[in-house]
Structure formats: structure tokens, C-alpha cells
């Protein structure tokens, strides 16, 4: 017997391309142009605005949302009240591409950039915890591994590194072709 998957509902059509998605309870959060759109059951229930450049990436940590924009601004939002709770700027000229929350790192985010820089920031106080050695190409993807302290880092030139962020060292490197 075949089973079918059917569409239950469709969200709103947003005016700009969606760059990043996150979920918080029944809410779907989309980074769309300079704005962050919050939808619940297919309806827009809120919009967050702070960035002058496109929002490159968003990530949820508990009831907080962290957004990083191409303007170099990082904003921490309180999702319960839909209010900004903290903002800080990355170093001048740095363009973030991806943000993740490393597992078991309390109040910390890992921010990858288009120039190959990788930063660990404390989002409770907006302070840089660690700046990693520059990577040879822009960072396009970050992924937490099942192992604490180990993340995957995808680079724009097709390379993929497995890194121990606690010891700031490369554990393995691969390259895809095509």
C-alpha cells in the first residue's frame, strides 16, 4: 500500500529570498532581505528589523534568536517579547555567512565569514571569546557533529574541514570536486 504526503498549509509569499530558517515552538522564523519574519501556522505574526544589510543567518538558542547581517551587525532577540536584547558589531569589513550554536557552549555562537574568518562570541555580553586562524576560503557552511567541540566547516572552494573548536585544530580535511 502506498501512502501519500499531502500539503497541510502554505506560508505567506515573502518579498525577498529566504536566506536562513529557524524554528521556535510553533513559529517558523525566516531571514528575508533586511528583515526577520516570524510566522505561526502560515500567518505572519511578527517582523524584526535592525539590519541595514541582508540578514545572512539566524539561529535559535532557547528563547533567544541570533541574527547576523551582511552589515556586520549581530543582534540577539528575545523571542518571548519579540524585542532586541543585545547588539554588537563584528570587526570592520567582516561579512558573516553562517551562525551556529556549538552544542554545550553556554551563550556562545560560532560565526563564519565570507573571508574565511571564524569567530566564537559570547552572546550574553557581546564579547569575542576566540578568533580562529583564517581559513583558506570563505565559509559557506557550519555543522555541529555528534561529538562535543567538533564542527564541520564547509569552504567556498569545495573543501570541508572537521575542526575541534576547543583546541582550535583541524582534525581532518576533504575536498569535493564538481
C-alpha positions as CSV (number, residue, x, y, z in Angstrom):
1,X,0.0,0.0,0.0
2,X,1.3,3.4,-0.9
3,X,1.0,6.3,1.4
4,X,0.9,9.9,0.3
5,X,2.1,13.0,1.8
6,X,-0.2,16.0,1.4
7,X,0.4,19.7,1.9
8,X,-1.4,20.9,5.0
9,X,-0.9,24.6,4.6
10,X,1.3,27.1,2.9
11,X,3.1,30.0,4.4
12,X,3.0,33.6,3.0
13,X,4.9,34.6,0.0
14,X,7.8,36.8,1.2
15,X,9.1,39.8,-0.7
16,X,12.7,38.7,-0.8
17,X,14.7,35.5,-1.0
18,X,14.8,33.5,2.3
19,X,18.5,33.2,3.4
20,X,18.0,31.3,6.6
21,X,15.3,29.5,8.6
22,X,14.8,28.6,12.2
23,X,12.1,27.2,14.4
24,X,10.8,28.2,17.9
25,X,7.9,26.2,19.2
26,X,5.1,26.6,16.6
27,X,6.8,29.5,15.0
28,X,8.9,29.5,11.8
29,X,11.4,32.3,11.5
30,X,12.8,33.4,8.2
31,X,15.6,35.8,7.3
32,X,14.3,37.7,4.3
33,X,16.2,40.6,3.0
34,X,16.9,43.1,5.8
35,X,14.1,41.7,7.9
36,X,13.3,38.7,10.0
37,X,9.8,37.4,9.5
38,X,8.0,35.3,12.2
39,X,5.2,33.0,11.1
40,X,2.9,30.8,13.1
41,X,0.7,28.3,11.3
42,X,1.3,30.0,7.9
43,X,0.5,33.6,9.1
44,X,2.9,36.4,9.8
45,X,2.8,37.2,13.5
46,X,5.8,39.5,13.8
47,X,8.7,41.2,12.0
48,X,12.1,42.1,13.5
49,X,14.1,44.9,11.9
50,X,17.6,46.1,12.9
51,X,19.9,45.3,10.0
52,X,20.9,47.7,7.2
53,X,22.2,44.8,5.1
54,X,20.6,41.5,4.3
55,X,20.4,39.0,7.2
56,X,22.8,36.2,6.3
57,X,22.0,33.7,9.0
58,X,19.8,33.2,12.1
59,X,20.0,30.6,14.9
60,X,17.8,30.0,18.0
61,X,19.3,29.4,21.4
62,X,16.5,28.6,23.9
63,X,14.2,31.7,23.8
64,X,16.8,33.9,22.1
65,X,17.3,34.4,18.3
66,X,20.7,35.5,17.0
67,X,20.8,37.2,13.6
68,X,24.0,38.1,11.7
69,X,23.7,40.6,8.8
70,X,25.9,41.4,5.9
71,X,26.3,44.8,7.5
72,X,28.5,43.1,10.2
73,X,25.8,43.6,12.9
74,X,24.9,40.7,15.2
75,X,21.6,41.1,17.1
76,X,20.3,39.0,19.9
77,X,16.5,39.0,20.1
78,X,14.2,37.9,22.9
79,X,11.6,35.7,21.2
80,X,9.1,35.8,24.0
81,X,8.7,39.5,23.8
82,X,10.0,40.0,20.2
83,X,12.4,42.6,21.4
84,X,16.1,43.3,20.8
85,X,18.2,42.4,23.9
86,X,21.8,43.0,22.6
87,X,23.6,44.1,19.6
88,X,27.3,44.2,18.7
89,X,29.4,44.6,15.5
90,X,31.9,42.2,14.0
91,X,35.3,43.7,13.1
92,X,35.1,46.3,10.2
93,X,34.8,44.7,6.8
94,X,33.8,41.3,8.1
95,X,30.8,39.8,6.3
96,X,29.1,36.9,8.2
97,X,27.8,34.0,6.1
98,X,26.6,31.5,8.8
99,X,26.0,31.3,12.5
100,X,25.6,28.1,14.6
101,X,25.4,27.4,18.3
102,X,28.0,24.8,19.3
103,X,26.5,22.1,21.5
104,X,27.2,22.6,25.2
105,X,28.7,26.1,24.7
106,X,26.5,28.2,27.0
107,X,25.6,31.6,25.5
108,X,28.1,31.1,22.6
109,X,27.8,31.2,18.8
110,X,30.2,30.4,16.1
111,X,30.2,32.9,13.2
112,X,31.7,32.0,9.8
113,X,32.5,34.7,7.3
114,X,33.0,35.2,3.5
115,X,36.7,35.8,4.0
116,X,37.4,32.6,5.9
117,X,37.4,34.1,9.4
118,X,35.8,32.1,12.2
119,X,34.8,33.7,15.5
120,X,33.4,32.4,18.8
121,X,31.3,35.1,20.5
122,X,29.5,35.2,23.9
123,X,26.0,36.5,23.0
124,X,25.1,37.3,26.6
125,X,27.7,40.1,26.8
126,X,28.6,40.6,23.1
127,X,32.3,39.7,23.5
128,X,34.7,37.9,21.3
129,X,35.8,34.7,23.0
130,X,38.1,33.4,20.3
131,X,39.2,34.3,16.8
132,X,40.4,31.2,14.9
133,X,43.3,31.2,12.4
134,X,42.0,32.4,9.0
135,X,40.8,29.6,6.7
136,X,41.9,29.4,3.0
137,X,38.5,30.2,1.6
138,X,35.1,31.7,2.6
139,X,33.0,29.7,5.0
140,X,29.7,28.6,3.4
141,X,28.5,26.1,6.0
142,X,29.0,25.1,9.6
143,X,27.6,22.0,11.2
144,X,27.7,20.6,14.7
145,X,29.0,17.0,14.8
146,X,27.7,14.4,17.4
147,X,30.9,15.0,19.2
148,X,31.1,18.0,21.6
149,X,33.7,20.6,20.5
150,X,33.8,19.2,16.9
151,X,32.2,21.0,14.0
152,X,32.2,20.6,10.2
153,X,33.3,23.7,8.2
154,X,32.4,23.9,4.5
155,X,34.5,26.2,2.4
156,X,33.7,28.1,-0.8
157,X,36.5,26.2,-2.7
158,X,34.9,22.8,-2.1
159,X,37.0,21.8,0.9
160,X,35.4,20.5,4.1
161,X,37.2,20.6,7.4
162,X,36.4,18.8,10.6
163,X,37.6,21.0,13.5
164,X,38.0,20.7,17.2
165,X,37.0,24.3,18.2
166,X,38.1,23.8,21.9
167,X,41.7,23.1,20.8
168,X,41.4,25.2,17.6
169,X,42.8,22.5,15.4
170,X,41.9,20.7,12.2
171,X,41.1,17.0,12.7
172,X,40.5,16.2,9.0
173,X,40.1,17.8,5.6
174,X,38.4,16.6,2.5
175,X,37.7,18.1,-0.9
176,X,34.8,17.5,-3.2
177,X,35.0,18.0,-7.0
178,X,32.3,19.1,-9.3
